[in-house]
């Protein structure tokens, strides 16, 4: 049976969109409708361009991601450091001190004292002071009256002894005369030998009595003389404790203190290690508290012993008399013991701890190194180093207290003063 040709219906005129009819011969298999997509129409062009742009953008993003991963793989990020572990290299100031000619001195403290401080008191009988003739600071001569005790009792005693002495002398003269007459008539036999011997004994006894009374009179006169307290030497009265009406006892406190000749000196204590460097005759400068001027002197005496408790020895400095040098005043002395070439560093450069004095020096590798030093003295120029430095080192002058041995530093060089 012959198949009828396919009847194609015409498109209705009222339909706006075109309709495509697919016949059986266009399908892959007989009797099945073809699943092929319909042919693109004239309005499908813009949609194809948008898909291409999206695909390109996706490819570009993928390339960027791959490049970023590759960069991070080949260039790893540095490890983060905690803020507390971050360290900045400190900037410090250093100085090369060199060596200077310095005058070595030994310092000590003490007080001004009279060279010969003589205490004067009552060495006689207990008595009341009736007059005082001097004041503290007066210059007195040897034998000058300082004070007088009550002598109203001693004067009559001395007068009585003086009269007794006259009587004893008269009696002695009479006995001696009778003994001489007895000797004159001894050959004639007018007197017996016994009478002559009695007269001789009487003359000897009366002569001895004269000596006894004379001794008593001398004692009384000495006791009377001791009621007058006089200066045994010429000098300056340092202190006066005697007052009118005061009872002066023998062996009591000194009523006066007199400096012999007005000479004064400084007496101080010197450290054991310094005592060995000082010699008698070394020049010394003495300063008194509150006085701007200095007083020149010389070492007069060095102590023969060292106090085992304080490790100090005595030193005495002879000074020229001056009204400003009052005994008892606090004083500071410096003994010049010679000149030497030594490094002098600023005071801020020298630090001290339980191990002693030390400084920080900077080497060629710009690292700080601790160096132990021995300090000779401190002067206006700075700290004089006795041992530990040659003067050619770079010594840290600032921020040394914040450094650690071996720490890296930046150096700012300061000129040596």
C-alpha positions in Angstrom: 0.0 0.0 0.0 1.5 3.1 -1.1 2.1 5.8 1.4 0.4 9.1 1.0 2.7 12.0 0.7 3.0 14.0 3.8 0.6 16.8 3.9 2.1 20.0 5.1 -0.3 22.3 6.6 0.1 25.9 6.0 0.9 28.3 8.8 -2.0 30.1 10.1 -1.9 33.7 9.3 -2.8 34.7 12.8 0.3 33.0 14.4 3.1 35.4 15.1 6.0 33.0 15.7 7.2 30.7 12.8 6.6 27.0 13.3 8.9 24.3 11.8 7.6 20.9 11.0 9.9 18.0 11.1 9.1 15.0 8.9 9.9 11.4 9.5 12.7 11.4 7.1 14.7 13.9 9.3 14.7 11.6 12.4 17.4 9.2 13.1 15.1 6.2 13.1 11.9 5.5 11.4 8.9 6.2 13.5 10.7 8.4 16.1 10.8 12.1 16.4 14.2 13.6 16.2 15.7 15.0 19.4 18.1 17.4 17.7 17.9 21.0 18.9 16.0 23.3 16.6 18.0 25.5 14.4 19.0 28.8 15.8 16.8 31.6 14.9 17.8 35.0 14.0 17.3 36.3 17.6 19.9 33.8 19.3 23.2 35.8 18.5 23.6 37.9 21.7 23.2 34.9 24.1 26.2 33.2 22.5 28.5 36.2 23.2 27.6 36.4 26.9 28.5 32.8 27.4 31.9 33.3 25.8 32.6 36.3 28.1 31.7 34.4 31.3 33.9 31.4 30.2 36.8 33.8 29.7 36.4 35.4 33.1 36.3 32.1 34.8 39.5 31.0 33.0 41.2 34.3 34.1 40.2 33.8 37.7 41.5 30.3 37.7 44.8 31.5 36.2 45.2 34.1 39.0 44.5 31.6 41.7 47.0 29.2 40.3 49.6 32.0 40.1 48.9 33.1 43.7 49.3 29.5 44.9 52.5 29.1 43.0 53.9 32.4 44.4 53.1 31.4 48.0 54.7 28.1 47.4 58.0 29.5 46.1 58.0 32.6 48.5 57.0 31.5 52.0 55.9 34.3 54.4 58.3 35.2 57.2 57.4 33.9 60.6 55.7 36.4 62.9 57.7 37.7 65.9 56.0 38.7 69.1 56.3 42.3 70.1 57.9 41.4 73.3 60.6 39.5 71.4 61.4 42.3 69.0 64.7 44.0 69.9 66.1 47.3 68.6 69.8 47.9 68.6 70.5 50.6 71.2 72.4 53.8 70.4 75.0 54.6 73.0 77.7 57.2 73.5 81.3 56.2 73.9 84.6 58.0 74.6 88.2 57.1 74.2 89.7 58.6 77.4 93.4 58.2 76.8 95.7 59.0 79.7 96.2 62.2 81.6 98.6 63.5 84.2 96.7 63.4 87.5 97.8 64.3 91.0 97.0 61.3 93.2 95.5 62.2 96.5 94.4 60.4 99.6 91.3 61.8 101.3 90.3 61.5 105.0 88.1 63.3 107.5 88.7 64.5 111.0 88.6 67.5 113.3 90.7 70.5 114.2 92.5 70.2 117.6 95.1 72.0 119.6 98.5 70.5 119.1 99.2 70.6 122.8 95.9 70.8 124.5 96.6 71.2 128.2 93.8 70.8 130.8 94.2 73.0 133.9 92.3 72.3 137.1 92.6 72.6 140.9 95.5 70.7 142.2 95.3 72.1 145.8 92.7 71.9 148.5 89.0 72.1 147.9 88.0 75.7 147.7 85.4 78.1 146.3 86.3 80.1 143.3 86.2 83.8 144.1 87.5 85.3 140.8 88.1 84.4 137.2 90.6 86.4 135.1 90.3 85.1 131.5 87.8 84.2 128.9 87.8 81.5 126.2 89.9 82.7 123.3 92.2 84.9 125.3 96.0 84.6 124.8 97.7 84.1 128.2 101.4 84.2 129.3 103.1 81.6 131.4 102.2 82.2 135.1 99.3 84.5 134.3 96.4 84.3 136.9 93.4 82.4 135.5 91.3 82.0 138.6 91.6 82.4 142.4 90.2 80.3 145.2 89.2 81.5 148.7 92.4 81.8 150.8 90.9 83.4 153.9 91.8 80.4 156.0 95.2 79.6 154.6 96.6 83.1 155.0 96.4 83.2 158.9 97.9 79.7 159.0 100.8 80.8 156.9 101.3 83.9 159.1 101.2 81.8 162.3 103.8 79.4 160.9 106.0 82.3 159.9 105.9 83.6 163.5 106.6 80.1 164.8 109.6 80.0 162.6 111.0 83.2 164.0 110.6 81.8 167.5 112.3 78.6 166.6 115.2 80.5 165.1 115.6 82.6 168.3 115.5 79.6 170.5 118.0 77.8 168.3 120.4 80.8 168.4 120.1 80.9 172.2 120.8 77.2 172.6 123.8 77.4 170.3 125.2 80.3 172.2 125.0 78.5 175.6 126.6 75.5 174.1 129.5 77.6 172.8 130.0 79.2 176.3 130.0 75.7 177.9 132.8 74.7 175.6 134.8 77.8 176.5 134.8 76.9 180.3 135.2 73.2 179.8 139.0 73.3 180.3 138.7 75.3 183.5 136.3 72.6 185.0 133.5 75.1 185.7 130.9 72.8 184.2 130.7 69.1 184.3 130.8 67.0 181.2 127.1 66.2 181.7 126.0 69.8 181.6 128.0 70.5 178.5 126.4 67.5 176.8 122.9 68.7 177.8 123.6 72.1 176.3 124.8 70.5 173.1 121.7 68.4 172.8 119.5 71.4 173.4 121.2 73.3 170.7 120.8 70.5 168.2 117.1 70.0 169.1 116.4 73.7 168.7 118.2 73.8 165.3 116.1 70.8 164.2 112.9 72.5 165.4 113.8 75.5 163.1 113.8 73.1 160.2 110.5 71.6 161.1 108.8 74.9 161.4 110.3 76.1 158.2 109.0 73.0 156.4 105.5 73.6 157.9 105.7 77.2 156.7 106.7 76.1 153.2 103.8 73.7 153.1 101.4 76.4 154.1 102.8 78.8 151.6 102.5 76.1 148.8 98.9 75.5 149.8 98.3 79.2 149.7 99.9 79.4 146.3 97.6 76.7 144.9 94.6 78.9 145.6 95.9 80.9 142.6 95.3 78.9 139.4 97.8 80.1 136.8 98.7 79.2 133.2 101.6 76.8 133.2 102.5 77.7 129.6 101.9 80.5 127.2 99.0 79.8 124.8 95.4 80.4 123.9 92.5 79.6 126.3 90.3 77.1 124.5 87.6 76.5 127.0 86.6 77.9 130.4 84.4 76.1 132.8 85.3 78.0 136.0 82.6 80.3 137.4 82.7 82.5 140.4 81.1 80.7 143.4 81.8 77.2 142.0 83.5 74.7 144.3 86.7 73.4 142.7 87.7 69.9 143.8 91.2 68.5 143.3 91.2 65.9 140.6 87.9 67.1 139.2 87.1 68.3 135.7 89.4 70.7 134.1 88.5 74.3 134.7 90.4 75.6 131.7 92.0 74.1 128.5 94.9 76.0 127.0 96.6 75.4 123.6 100.3 75.6 123.9 101.6 78.5 121.8 98.2 78.6 119.9 99.4 75.8 117.6 96.6 73.8 116.0 96.5 70.6 113.9 94.0 68.3 112.2 93.6 64.9 113.6 91.9 62.3 111.4 91.6 58.6 110.5 93.2 57.2 107.4 92.3 53.9 105.7 94.8 51.1 106.0 95.5 50.8 102.3 96.1 54.6 102.1 98.3 54.8 105.2 101.1 52.9 103.4 101.2 55.6 100.6 101.5 58.6 102.9 104.8 59.9 104.3 105.6 62.4 107.0 106.1 65.8 105.4 103.7 65.3 102.5 101.8 68.4 101.5 98.1 68.5 102.6 95.1 70.7 101.9 92.5 71.0 104.6 88.9 72.2 104.0 86.5 73.3 106.8 82.8 73.0 106.6 81.3 76.4 105.7 84.6 78.1 104.7 85.5 78.5 101.1 89.2 78.9 101.6 91.6 76.0 102.0 94.4 75.7 104.5 97.8 74.3 103.7 99.6 72.0 106.0 102.0 69.0 106.2 101.8 65.5 107.6 103.3 65.6 111.1 102.5 62.2 112.5 101.3 58.8 111.3 99.8 56.4 113.7 101.9 53.5 114.8 99.0 51.0 114.9 95.9 50.1 112.9 92.6 49.8 114.7 91.6 46.1 114.2 87.9 46.9 114.3 87.8 49.8 111.8 91.1 49.2 109.9 91.9 52.9 110.3 95.1 54.6 111.4 95.7 58.0 112.9 97.1 60.9 110.9 97.9 64.4 112.2 98.4 67.5 110.0 100.3 70.6 111.2 98.5 73.8 110.3 99.5 77.5 110.6 97.6 79.4 113.4 94.5 81.0 112.0 91.5 82.5 113.9 89.2 80.4 111.6 90.9 77.1 112.7 88.8 76.5 115.8 89.5 73.3 117.7 86.6 70.8 117.3 85.6 72.0 113.8 85.0 69.2 111.3 87.5 69.1 108.5 88.3 67.2 105.3 91.9 66.7 104.2 93.6 65.7 101.0 97.2 64.4 101.0 99.0 64.8 97.6 101.1 61.6 97.1 102.4 62.2 93.6 101.6 62.5 89.9 100.7 59.6 87.5 99.4 59.0 84.0 96.0 57.4 84.3 92.7 57.2 82.3 90.0 59.5 83.4 86.4 58.6 82.4 83.1 60.4 83.1 81.3 59.5 86.3 78.4 58.1 84.4 80.6 55.4 82.8 81.6 53.7 86.1 79.0 51.3 87.6 79.2 49.3 90.8 77.6 46.1 91.9 78.4 43.3 94.4 81.4 42.3 92.3 82.9 45.7 92.4 83.4 48.6 90.0 83.2 48.1 86.2 82.6 49.8 82.8 81.3 48.7 79.4 83.6 48.9 76.4 82.7 48.5 72.8 85.0 46.4 70.5 85.5 46.3 66.8 82.4 44.1 66.4 80.2 46.7 68.0 79.4 44.5 71.0 79.4 45.6 74.6 81.8 43.9 76.9 82.0 44.3 80.7 85.4 45.3 82.1 86.3 45.3 85.8 88.2 48.4 86.9 89.9 49.8 90.0 89.0 53.4 90.9 91.8 55.5 92.3 89.7 58.6 93.1 87.0 60.9 91.9 88.0 64.4 90.9 86.4 67.3 89.1 87.6 65.9 85.8 85.9 62.5 86.4 86.8 59.2 87.8 90.5 58.3 87.8 91.0 54.6 86.9 93.9 53.0 88.7 93.7 49.6 86.9 91.6 47.9 84.2 91.9 50.4 81.4 94.7 51.5 79.1 92.9 54.5 77.8 92.6 53.3 74.2 89.3 51.5 74.7 85.9 52.9 73.6 84.2 53.3 77.0 80.4 53.5 77.2 79.4 56.8 78.8 75.6 56.7 78.6 73.0 53.9 78.9 75.7 51.5 80.3 73.3 50.4 83.1 70.9 49.0 80.5 73.4 46.9 78.5 74.1 43.2 78.7 77.5 41.6 78.0 77.8 40.7 74.3 74.8 43.0 73.3 75.0 44.5 69.8 75.1 48.3 69.9 75.3 51.4 67.7 78.1 53.8 68.6 78.0 57.6 68.8 81.6 58.7 69.6 82.1 61.7 71.9 85.3 63.6 72.1 87.5 63.0 75.2 87.3 65.9 77.6 
